[in-house]
Structures are given as C-alpha cells and as structure tokens.
Amino acid sequence: MILYKPGTPFIYKGRQVTVDYIIIRRTGLWIRLAHSEDVCRPEDLTPIAPQGSDLAESAGRT
C-alpha cells in the first residue's frame, strides 16, 4: 500500500518531489506537489524506498 501523505517523497518526471496535499474530485484522486504548481494522478508517481529500509535491501537479493 502506498501512502500519499504530505511530505512523502516520490519521483515525478525524472525529479524528486514531495506531496503537498490530496485532492478528491469526481474524476478521481489527484495529488498536489509541494513547491510546485503541478497536480498529478497517483499512477504518475514512483515511490522512493526510505533510506535503510529492509525492503530496499531485500529487493537486490535472490
């Protein structure tokens, strides 16, 4: 499950961004990005694994 809470970092169009707030409209869920005028859909954001997380370390293991 991905949490889109304020301050959460993601990759959007090749740059690191953070969530400012969530907008719920009839057309669906939209995300306003901090320090930007950009508003995007959740599927446009790529999650960044937190530093030192076991998930990031285990992903490289086979």
TITI-967064 format. One record per atom (N, C-alpha, C): atom name; x, y, z; residue in one letter; chain. Coordinates in nm, 4 decimals, m for minus. Layout:
BEGIN
<atom: CA	px: X	py: Y	pz: Z	type: A	mol: A>
...
% end
This chain:
BEGIN
<atom: N	px: 0.0837	py: m0.1174	pz: 0.0000	type: M	mol: A>
<atom: CA	px: 0.0000	py: 0.0000	pz: 0.0000	type: M	mol: A>
<atom: C	px: 0.0889	py: 0.1246	pz: 0.0000	type: M	mol: A>
<atom: N	px: 0.0556	py: 0.2196	pz: m0.0840	type: I	mol: A>
<atom: CA	px: 0.1321	py: 0.3435	pz: m0.0941	type: I	mol: A>
<atom: C	px: 0.0547	py: 0.4530	pz: m0.0218	type: I	mol: A>
<atom: N	px: 0.1217	py: 0.5244	pz: 0.0673	type: L	mol: A>
<atom: CA	px: 0.0592	py: 0.6348	pz: 0.1391	type: L	mol: A>
<atom: C	px: 0.0975	py: 0.7657	pz: 0.0730	type: L	mol: A>
<atom: N	px: m0.0016	py: 0.8449	pz: 0.0401	type: Y	mol: A>
<atom: CA	px: 0.0212	py: 0.9749	pz: m0.0226	type: Y	mol: A>
<atom: C	px: m0.0003	py: 1.0852	pz: 0.0801	type: Y	mol: A>
<atom: N	px: 0.0726	py: 1.0806	pz: 0.1904	type: K	mol: A>
<atom: CA	px: 0.0569	py: 1.1829	pz: 0.2939	type: K	mol: A>
<atom: C	px: 0.1533	py: 1.2981	pz: 0.2669	type: K	mol: A>
<atom: N	px: 0.1224	py: 1.4175	pz: 0.3172	type: P	mol: A>
<atom: CA	px: 0.2107	py: 1.5325	pz: 0.2944	type: P	mol: A>
<atom: C	px: 0.3540	py: 1.5055	pz: 0.3386	type: P	mol: A>
<atom: N	px: 0.4475	py: 1.5446	pz: 0.2525	type: G	mol: A>
<atom: CA	px: 0.5894	py: 1.5260	pz: 0.2824	type: G	mol: A>
<atom: C	px: 0.6478	py: 1.3966	pz: 0.2290	type: G	mol: A>
<atom: N	px: 0.5649	py: 1.3065	pz: 0.1780	type: T	mol: A>
<atom: CA	px: 0.6137	py: 1.1792	pz: 0.1258	type: T	mol: A>
<atom: C	px: 0.6870	py: 1.2025	pz: m0.0069	type: T	mol: A>
<atom: N	px: 0.8118	py: 1.1514	pz: m0.0209	type: P	mol: A>
<atom: CA	px: 0.8875	py: 1.1728	pz: m0.1448	type: P	mol: A>
<atom: C	px: 0.8514	py: 1.0717	pz: m0.2537	type: P	mol: A>
<atom: N	px: 0.8517	py: 1.1189	pz: m0.3779	type: F	mol: A>
<atom: CA	px: 0.8262	py: 1.0371	pz: m0.4961	type: F	mol: A>
<atom: C	px: 0.9138	py: 1.0882	pz: m0.6097	type: F	mol: A>
<atom: N	px: 0.9199	py: 1.0096	pz: m0.7176	type: I	mol: A>
<atom: CA	px: 0.9829	py: 1.0542	pz: m0.8415	type: I	mol: A>
<atom: C	px: 0.8702	py: 1.0883	pz: m0.9385	type: I	mol: A>
<atom: N	px: 0.8763	py: 1.2085	pz: m0.9983	type: Y	mol: A>
<atom: CA	px: 0.7772	py: 1.2532	pz: m1.0952	type: Y	mol: A>
<atom: C	px: 0.8507	py: 1.3216	pz: m1.2099	type: Y	mol: A>
<atom: N	px: 0.8347	py: 1.2669	pz: m1.3289	type: K	mol: A>
<atom: CA	px: 0.9009	py: 1.3199	pz: m1.4492	type: K	mol: A>
<atom: C	px: 1.0518	py: 1.3334	pz: m1.4302	type: K	mol: A>
<atom: N	px: 1.1128	py: 1.2340	pz: m1.3661	type: G	mol: A>
<atom: CA	px: 1.2572	py: 1.2297	pz: m1.3513	type: G	mol: A>
<atom: C	px: 1.3145	py: 1.3143	pz: m1.2392	type: G	mol: A>
<atom: N	px: 1.2298	py: 1.3743	pz: m1.1571	type: R	mol: A>
<atom: CA	px: 1.2808	py: 1.4549	pz: m1.0462	type: R	mol: A>
<atom: C	px: 1.2130	py: 1.4139	pz: m0.9165	type: R	mol: A>
<atom: N	px: 1.2809	py: 1.4389	pz: m0.8067	type: Q	mol: A>
<atom: CA	px: 1.2251	py: 1.4041	pz: m0.6761	type: Q	mol: A>
<atom: C	px: 1.1308	py: 1.5147	pz: m0.6320	type: Q	mol: A>
<atom: N	px: 1.0103	py: 1.4741	pz: m0.5924	type: V	mol: A>
<atom: CA	px: 0.9084	py: 1.5681	pz: m0.5459	type: V	mol: A>
<atom: C	px: 0.8504	py: 1.5172	pz: m0.4148	type: V	mol: A>
<atom: N	px: 0.7766	py: 1.6036	pz: m0.3461	type: T	mol: A>
<atom: CA	px: 0.7058	py: 1.5614	pz: m0.2261	type: T	mol: A>
<atom: C	px: 0.5594	py: 1.6015	pz: m0.2382	type: T	mol: A>
<atom: N	px: 0.4750	py: 1.5275	pz: m0.1694	type: V	mol: A>
<atom: CA	px: 0.3312	py: 1.5525	pz: m0.1708	type: V	mol: A>
<atom: C	px: 0.3003	py: 1.6734	pz: m0.0832	type: V	mol: A>
<atom: N	px: 0.2169	py: 1.7630	pz: m0.1352	type: D	mol: A>
<atom: CA	px: 0.1696	py: 1.8768	pz: m0.0562	type: D	mol: A>
<atom: C	px: 0.0338	py: 1.8413	pz: 0.0052	type: D	mol: A>
<atom: N	px: m0.0622	py: 1.8062	pz: m0.0796	type: Y	mol: A>
<atom: CA	px: m0.1918	py: 1.7611	pz: m0.0298	type: Y	mol: A>
<atom: C	px: m0.2654	py: 1.6818	pz: m0.1364	type: Y	mol: A>
<atom: N	px: m0.3731	py: 1.6161	pz: m0.0957	type: I	mol: A>
<atom: CA	px: m0.4529	py: 1.5293	pz: m0.1821	type: I	mol: A>
<atom: C	px: m0.5811	py: 1.6027	pz: m0.2196	type: I	mol: A>
<atom: N	px: m0.6223	py: 1.5884	pz: m0.3447	type: I	mol: A>
<atom: CA	px: m0.7472	py: 1.6469	pz: m0.3923	type: I	mol: A>
<atom: C	px: m0.8378	py: 1.5316	pz: m0.4363	type: I	mol: A>
<atom: N	px: m0.9587	py: 1.5294	pz: m0.3822	type: I	mol: A>
<atom: CA	px: m1.0549	py: 1.4265	pz: m0.4216	type: I	mol: A>
<atom: C	px: m1.1641	py: 1.4952	pz: m0.5035	type: I	mol: A>
<atom: N	px: m1.1758	py: 1.4537	pz: m0.6287	type: R	mol: A>
<atom: CA	px: m1.2760	py: 1.5090	pz: m0.7190	type: R	mol: A>
<atom: C	px: m1.3608	py: 1.3955	pz: m0.7738	type: R	mol: A>
<atom: N	px: m1.4623	py: 1.4325	pz: m0.8464	type: R	mol: A>
<atom: CA	px: m1.5467	py: 1.3308	pz: m0.9108	type: R	mol: A>
<atom: C	px: m1.4669	py: 1.2507	pz: m1.0123	type: R	mol: A>
<atom: N	px: m1.3631	py: 1.3125	pz: m1.0683	type: T	mol: A>
<atom: CA	px: m1.2799	py: 1.2450	pz: m1.1684	type: T	mol: A>
<atom: C	px: m1.1752	py: 1.1550	pz: m1.1055	type: T	mol: A>
<atom: N	px: m1.1668	py: 1.1541	pz: m0.9728	type: G	mol: A>
<atom: CA	px: m1.0716	py: 1.0663	pz: m0.9055	type: G	mol: A>
<atom: C	px: m0.9796	py: 1.1401	pz: m0.8103	type: G	mol: A>
<atom: N	px: m0.8744	py: 1.0710	pz: m0.7725	type: L	mol: A>
<atom: CA	px: m0.7770	py: 1.1228	pz: m0.6768	type: L	mol: A>
<atom: C	px: m0.6663	py: 1.1979	pz: m0.7508	type: L	mol: A>
<atom: N	px: m0.6315	py: 1.3163	pz: m0.7024	type: W	mol: A>
<atom: CA	px: m0.5251	py: 1.3978	pz: m0.7592	type: W	mol: A>
<atom: C	px: m0.4302	py: 1.4379	pz: m0.6480	type: W	mol: A>
<atom: N	px: m0.3040	py: 1.4588	pz: m0.6824	type: I	mol: A>
<atom: CA	px: m0.2012	py: 1.4924	pz: m0.5846	type: I	mol: A>
<atom: C	px: m0.1390	py: 1.6266	pz: m0.6212	type: I	mol: A>
<atom: N	px: m0.1388	py: 1.7174	pz: m0.5263	type: R	mol: A>
<atom: CA	px: m0.0722	py: 1.8467	pz: m0.5451	type: R	mol: A>
<atom: C	px: 0.0690	py: 1.8315	pz: m0.4924	type: R	mol: A>
<atom: N	px: 0.1679	py: 1.8704	pz: m0.5720	type: L	mol: A>
<atom: CA	px: 0.3077	py: 1.8568	pz: m0.5339	type: L	mol: A>
<atom: C	px: 0.3563	py: 1.9820	pz: m0.4620	type: L	mol: A>
<atom: N	px: 0.4369	py: 1.9625	pz: m0.3587	type: A	mol: A>
<atom: CA	px: 0.4904	py: 2.0740	pz: m0.2805	type: A	mol: A>
<atom: C	px: 0.5875	py: 2.1561	pz: m0.3643	type: A	mol: A>
<atom: N	px: 0.5923	py: 2.2871	pz: m0.3392	type: H	mol: A>
<atom: CA	px: 0.6850	py: 2.3795	pz: m0.4053	type: H	mol: A>
<atom: C	px: 0.6678	py: 2.3785	pz: m0.5566	type: H	mol: A>
<atom: N	px: 0.5454	py: 2.3555	pz: m0.6037	type: S	mol: A>
<atom: CA	px: 0.5202	py: 2.3456	pz: m0.7462	type: S	mol: A>
<atom: C	px: 0.3730	py: 2.3756	pz: m0.7727	type: S	mol: A>
<atom: N	px: 0.3424	py: 2.4068	pz: m0.8952	type: E	mol: A>
<atom: CA	px: 0.2025	py: 2.4233	pz: m0.9369	type: E	mol: A>
<atom: C	px: 0.1478	py: 2.2941	pz: m0.9964	type: E	mol: A>
<atom: N	px: 0.2303	py: 2.1878	pz: m0.9981	type: D	mol: A>
<atom: CA	px: 0.1912	py: 2.0616	pz: m1.0602	type: D	mol: A>
<atom: C	px: 0.0874	py: 1.9865	pz: m0.9783	type: D	mol: A>
<atom: N	px: m0.0108	py: 1.9311	pz: m1.0490	type: V	mol: A>
<atom: CA	px: m0.1095	py: 1.8403	pz: m0.9926	type: V	mol: A>
<atom: C	px: m0.1060	py: 1.7165	pz: m1.0809	type: V	mol: A>
<atom: N	px: m0.0964	py: 1.5980	pz: m1.0196	type: C	mol: A>
<atom: CA	px: m0.0843	py: 1.4760	pz: m1.0986	type: C	mol: A>
<atom: C	px: m0.1707	py: 1.3646	pz: m1.0409	type: C	mol: A>
<atom: N	px: m0.1797	py: 1.2566	pz: m1.1157	type: R	mol: A>
<atom: CA	px: m0.2514	py: 1.1374	pz: m1.0714	type: R	mol: A>
<atom: C	px: m0.1553	py: 1.0495	pz: m0.9919	type: R	mol: A>
<atom: N	px: m0.2056	py: 0.9692	pz: m0.8990	type: P	mol: A>
<atom: CA	px: m0.1177	py: 0.8814	pz: m0.8207	type: P	mol: A>
<atom: C	px: m0.0332	py: 0.7874	pz: m0.9068	type: P	mol: A>
<atom: N	px: m0.0885	py: 0.7400	pz: m1.0178	type: E	mol: A>
<atom: CA	px: m0.0132	py: 0.6458	pz: m1.1022	type: E	mol: A>
<atom: C	px: 0.1048	py: 0.7119	pz: m1.1732	type: E	mol: A>
<atom: N	px: 0.1111	py: 0.8453	pz: m1.1731	type: D	mol: A>
<atom: CA	px: 0.2235	py: 0.9166	pz: m1.2333	type: D	mol: A>
<atom: C	px: 0.3443	py: 0.9260	pz: m1.1395	type: D	mol: A>
<atom: N	px: 0.3252	py: 0.8898	pz: m1.0132	type: L	mol: A>
<atom: CA	px: 0.4312	py: 0.9000	pz: m0.9127	type: L	mol: A>
<atom: C	px: 0.4970	py: 0.7651	pz: m0.8876	type: L	mol: A>
<atom: N	px: 0.6290	py: 0.7643	pz: m0.8798	type: T	mol: A>
<atom: CA	px: 0.7048	py: 0.6436	pz: m0.8476	type: T	mol: A>
<atom: C	px: 0.7529	py: 0.6542	pz: m0.7035	type: T	mol: A>
<atom: N	px: 0.7151	py: 0.5582	pz: m0.6173	type: P	mol: A>
<atom: CA	px: 0.7576	py: 0.5647	pz: m0.4764	type: P	mol: A>
<atom: C	px: 0.9089	py: 0.5541	pz: m0.4613	type: P	mol: A>
<atom: N	px: 0.9599	py: 0.6206	pz: m0.3593	type: I	mol: A>
<atom: CA	px: 1.1012	py: 0.6111	pz: m0.3234	type: I	mol: A>
<atom: C	px: 1.1075	py: 0.5317	pz: m0.1940	type: I	mol: A>
<atom: N	px: 1.1878	py: 0.4257	pz: m0.1915	type: A	mol: A>
<atom: CA	px: 1.2025	py: 0.3447	pz: m0.0692	type: A	mol: A>
<atom: C	px: 1.2778	py: 0.4270	pz: 0.0348	type: A	mol: A>
<atom: N	px: 1.2322	py: 0.4261	pz: 0.1585	type: P	mol: A>
<atom: CA	px: 1.3028	py: 0.5002	pz: 0.2644	type: P	mol: A>
<atom: C	px: 1.4457	py: 0.4491	pz: 0.2822	type: P	mol: A>
<atom: N	px: 1.5354	py: 0.5380	pz: 0.3199	type: Q	mol: A>
<atom: CA	px: 1.6751	py: 0.5005	pz: 0.3432	type: Q	mol: A>
<atom: C	px: 1.6826	py: 0.3979	pz: 0.4554	type: Q	mol: A>
<atom: N	px: 1.7631	py: 0.2937	pz: 0.4332	type: G	mol: A>
<atom: CA	px: 1.7850	py: 0.1933	pz: 0.5364	type: G	mol: A>
<atom: C	px: 1.6705	py: 0.0962	pz: 0.5547	type: G	mol: A>
<atom: N	px: 1.5759	py: 0.0949	pz: 0.4637	type: S	mol: A>
<atom: CA	px: 1.4629	py: 0.0032	pz: 0.4810	type: S	mol: A>
<atom: C	px: 1.5039	py: m0.1388	pz: 0.4380	type: S	mol: A>
<atom: N	px: 1.4463	py: m0.2363	pz: 0.5008	type: D	mol: A>
<atom: CA	px: 1.4733	py: m0.3750	pz: 0.4670	type: D	mol: A>
<atom: C	px: 1.4204	py: m0.4072	pz: 0.3281	type: D	mol: A>
<atom: N	px: 1.3140	py: m0.3389	pz: 0.2860	type: L	mol: A>
<atom: CA	px: 1.2559	py: m0.3629	pz: 0.1551	type: L	mol: A>
<atom: C	px: 1.3557	py: m0.3332	pz: 0.0438	type: L	mol: A>
<atom: N	px: 1.4251	py: m0.2203	pz: 0.0550	type: A	mol: A>
<atom: CA	px: 1.5229	py: m0.1822	pz: m0.0480	type: A	mol: A>
<atom: C	px: 1.6408	py: m0.2789	pz: m0.0503	type: A	mol: A>
<atom: N	px: 1.6818	py: m0.3261	pz: 0.0675	type: E	mol: A>
<atom: CA	px: 1.7942	py: m0.4186	pz: 0.0751	type: E	mol: A>
<atom: C	px: 1.7566	py: m0.5572	pz: 0.0221	type: E	mol: A>
<atom: N	px: 1.6363	py: m0.6022	pz: 0.0522	type: S	mol: A>
<atom: CA	px: 1.5967	py: m0.7364	pz: 0.0108	type: S	mol: A>
<atom: C	px: 1.5626	py: m0.7439	pz: m0.1368	type: S	mol: A>
<atom: N	px: 1.5342	py: m0.6302	pz: m0.2001	type: A	mol: A>
<atom: CA	px: 1.4984	py: m0.6310	pz: m0.3407	type: A	mol: A>
<atom: C	px: 1.6137	py: m0.6785	pz: m0.4286	type: A	mol: A>
<atom: N	px: 1.7372	py: m0.6528	pz: m0.3877	type: G	mol: A>
<atom: CA	px: 1.8531	py: m0.6931	pz: m0.4656	type: G	mol: A>
<atom: C	px: 1.8970	py: m0.8361	pz: m0.4408	type: G	mol: A>
<atom: N	px: 1.8444	py: m0.9001	pz: m0.3424	type: R	mol: A>
<atom: CA	px: 1.8834	py: m1.0378	pz: m0.3092	type: R	mol: A>
<atom: C	px: 1.8022	py: m1.1377	pz: m0.3897	type: R	mol: A>
<atom: N	px: 1.8641	py: m1.2495	pz: m0.4184	type: T	mol: A>
<atom: CA	px: 1.7916	py: m1.3562	pz: m0.4906	type: T	mol: A>
<atom: C	px: 1.7908	py: m1.4825	pz: m0.4114	type: T	mol: A>
% end
